[in-house]
Amino acid sequence: MIEGIFVEGLIFSIMVLGILISYRILDFADLTCDGSVATGAAVATMCIVNGLGITVGLILAFAVGVLCGLVTATIHNRLRIPGLLAGILTMTMLYSINLRILGNKANVSLVRVDTLYRLFPEAFPFLSSALASLAGTLLFVLVVKILLDLFFRTDLGLALGALGGNEQVIISQGMNPSVLKLIGVGLSNGLIALSGGLLAQYQGFADANLGTGMVVQGLAAIMLGEFLFSSNRISLITLRAILGGIIYKALMFLGRKYGYLIGITPNDFKLLTGILVIISLAIAQTRAMAAAGNARKKALSKLENGGAANA
């Protein structure tokens, strides 16, 4: 039971890392996520079902996710459409595309084929099936995290971070912000689709409606992680996103298991997620105002002390 919560949280955390790139690092409000996570699940599922293999399925899921992000960024760059609307357009189109990928079916089962979660117990024979799935997923997520941390320490990764902070800095350095948005949004949706490919294998099927509400859930997880600790180091930023994803899934599990005690049903989860995001935003704004007030007080104190010393 506990192992399952951690496995779901770790799979979900890969998607949270993708949302982190678009919403926090790039400051790009992207709703493509709701479509690209289902696209990744559909591509990985059909590759496995048709005998192309698990590795090829996950690689293609990532690649197709990158393509989805490129479409959104291109609509935004070329047609001057706001990022939010560009993401909605791509997400809407992806629903029909996902049905096409799944052979015009709402869902496709993976019950009778080998998936990662059938192979993990063989890779870790000294562990129980649940612990083997947890160990395999944890190893997968750690590899993704390390690669992402290394990427954001490169010149290109630093440029993406600067783009979200101040686009004029990028322009003054002779870089094209449109190209950086293509790369950033593409990478974001690649990770999201990769998460979808893993999730389909874990739950045993891919569904065209898999991504409904994923953006809000991802934002809730990011904010939960940000309450754990503050840091500007990319390794710690990605770590708290992963921890936030696990905590979010744990809270949802507790809500499903014990929510009946206070009258909460699964139908209320989206409402609760929205409320959680609103509360998190309110607390974050309060913290920011308090920090700004403290900084202002310190600055005034220094000016007063400096004036007294000069006198």
DAURHU-V707801 format. One record per backbone hydrogen bond with DSSP energy under -0.5 kcal/mol. NH is the residue of the N-H (numbers start at 1). CO is the residue of the C=O. If there is no record, write none. Layout:
# DAURHU-V707801
nh=NH co=CO
nh=NH co=CO
This chain:
# DAURHU-V707801
nh=5 co=1
nh=6 co=2
nh=7 co=3
nh=8 co=4
nh=9 co=5
nh=10 co=6
nh=11 co=7
nh=12 co=8
nh=13 co=9
nh=14 co=10
nh=14 co=11
nh=15 co=11
nh=16 co=12
nh=17 co=13
nh=18 co=14
nh=19 co=15
nh=20 co=16
nh=21 co=17
nh=22 co=18
nh=23 co=19
nh=24 co=19
nh=24 co=20
nh=25 co=20
nh=26 co=21
nh=28 co=22
nh=29 co=27
nh=30 co=28
nh=31 co=29
nh=34 co=31
nh=35 co=32
nh=36 co=32
nh=37 co=33
nh=39 co=35
nh=40 co=36
nh=41 co=37
nh=42 co=38
nh=43 co=39
nh=44 co=40
nh=45 co=41
nh=46 co=42
nh=47 co=43
nh=48 co=44
nh=49 co=45
nh=50 co=46
nh=51 co=48
nh=52 co=47
nh=53 co=47
nh=57 co=53
nh=58 co=54
nh=59 co=55
nh=60 co=56
nh=61 co=57
nh=62 co=58
nh=63 co=59
nh=64 co=60
nh=65 co=61
nh=66 co=62
nh=67 co=63
nh=68 co=64
nh=69 co=65
nh=70 co=66
nh=71 co=67
nh=72 co=68
nh=73 co=69
nh=74 co=70
nh=75 co=71
nh=76 co=72
nh=77 co=73
nh=78 co=74
nh=79 co=74
nh=79 co=75
nh=80 co=76
nh=81 co=75
nh=86 co=82
nh=87 co=83
nh=88 co=84
nh=89 co=85
nh=90 co=86
nh=91 co=87
nh=92 co=88
nh=93 co=89
nh=94 co=90
nh=95 co=91
nh=95 co=92
nh=96 co=92
nh=97 co=93
nh=98 co=94
nh=99 co=95
nh=100 co=96
nh=101 co=97
nh=102 co=98
nh=103 co=100
nh=104 co=99
nh=105 co=99
nh=108 co=206
nh=110 co=204
nh=113 co=110
nh=118 co=115
nh=119 co=115
nh=120 co=116
nh=122 co=119
nh=123 co=119
nh=124 co=120
nh=125 co=122
nh=127 co=124
nh=132 co=128
nh=133 co=129
nh=134 co=130
nh=135 co=131
nh=136 co=132
nh=137 co=133
nh=138 co=134
nh=139 co=135
nh=140 co=136
nh=141 co=137
nh=142 co=138
nh=143 co=139
nh=144 co=140
nh=145 co=141
nh=146 co=142
nh=147 co=143
nh=148 co=144
nh=149 co=145
nh=150 co=146
nh=151 co=147
nh=152 co=148
nh=153 co=150
nh=154 co=151
nh=157 co=151
nh=158 co=154
nh=159 co=155
nh=160 co=156
nh=161 co=157
nh=162 co=158
nh=163 co=159
nh=164 co=160
nh=165 co=161
nh=166 co=162
nh=169 co=166
nh=170 co=166
nh=171 co=167
nh=172 co=168
nh=173 co=169
nh=174 co=171
nh=175 co=170
nh=177 co=175
nh=180 co=176
nh=181 co=177
nh=182 co=178
nh=183 co=179
nh=184 co=180
nh=185 co=181
nh=186 co=182
nh=187 co=183
nh=188 co=184
nh=189 co=185
nh=190 co=186
nh=191 co=187
nh=192 co=188
nh=193 co=189
nh=194 co=190
nh=195 co=191
nh=196 co=192
nh=197 co=193
nh=198 co=194
nh=199 co=195
nh=200 co=196
nh=201 co=197
nh=202 co=198
nh=203 co=199
nh=204 co=200
nh=205 co=200
nh=206 co=108
nh=208 co=106
nh=210 co=207
nh=212 co=209
nh=214 co=211
nh=217 co=213
nh=218 co=214
nh=219 co=215
nh=220 co=216
nh=221 co=217
nh=222 co=218
nh=223 co=219
nh=224 co=220
nh=225 co=221
nh=226 co=222
nh=227 co=223
nh=228 co=225
nh=229 co=225
nh=236 co=233
nh=237 co=233
nh=238 co=234
nh=239 co=235
nh=240 co=236
nh=241 co=237
nh=242 co=238
nh=243 co=239
nh=244 co=240
nh=245 co=241
nh=246 co=242
nh=247 co=243
nh=248 co=244
nh=249 co=245
nh=250 co=246
nh=251 co=247
nh=252 co=248
nh=253 co=249
nh=254 co=250
nh=255 co=251
nh=256 co=252
nh=257 co=253
nh=258 co=254
nh=259 co=255
nh=261 co=258
nh=262 co=259
nh=263 co=260
nh=264 co=259
nh=268 co=265
nh=269 co=266
nh=272 co=268
nh=273 co=269
nh=274 co=270
nh=275 co=271
nh=276 co=272
nh=277 co=273
nh=278 co=274
nh=279 co=275
nh=280 co=276
nh=281 co=277
nh=282 co=278
nh=283 co=279
nh=284 co=280
nh=285 co=281
nh=286 co=282
nh=287 co=283
nh=288 co=284
nh=289 co=285
nh=290 co=286
nh=291 co=287
nh=292 co=288
nh=293 co=289
nh=294 co=290
nh=295 co=291
nh=296 co=292
nh=297 co=293
nh=298 co=294
nh=299 co=295
nh=300 co=296
nh=301 co=297
nh=302 co=298
nh=303 co=299
nh=304 co=300
nh=305 co=301
nh=306 co=302
nh=307 co=303
nh=308 co=304
nh=309 co=305
nh=310 co=306
nh=311 co=307
